[in-house]
Amino acid sequence: MKRAVILVAGGQGLRMGGDLPKQFLPIHGKPVLMHTLETFYRWDSSAALVLVLPEAHQSYWEMLCREIRCDVPHRMVHGGETRFHSVRNGLDAVADSDLVGVHDGVRPLVAPEVIEACFNGAEQYGAAAPAVPVTESIREVSGDGNHAVNRKNYRIVQTPQVFRRDWLTEACRQPYTSSFTDDASAVEATGKTIHLVPGNPENIKLTTPFDLAIAEKIMNR
């Protein structure tokens, strides 16, 4: 089955501080987004890679690719108002694919075996997402109160989230709602079931300076 990956990189990086969006912050001489792109190219060089970026960031990305010599083949499309709309834009560029993964551009540390497991899961079940167990105690907050819940019943969901293209297309034709916190929730709203596969704990979303420091340590191993 023909595979494609939509890398969504529309964040402004406000929690990182400074003016540079988080996807462009450097680790080991390369922007985070370039590391992510190369991770997927190493996993499967035949997969179509589509990068969704705000139009205002695209010339800067092209300059980075020239200066740092990013040779990974990829298409670039405009980002939308929300992640949901960005993914919908990205789908137009992968019309000939059977399975489509959606991945956060600021998750460069996803393991190749996790990517493969997600695509295999989507091929078998129609939709698959990586998840890791909750290791901390958690509490549910309701109004002014809160109560403990059994962490064994919960998982932390990561990306890539992979779907049959027709399933994801159907999900993106729905009216947008704020309850769509990720692509799996949008697909689930059409009545589909999401299959979970084990994620890798290192596959963190780089959102804060602390996350960036952790990623640098992991890459130094």
Disulfide bonds with the S-S distance in Angstrom:
none
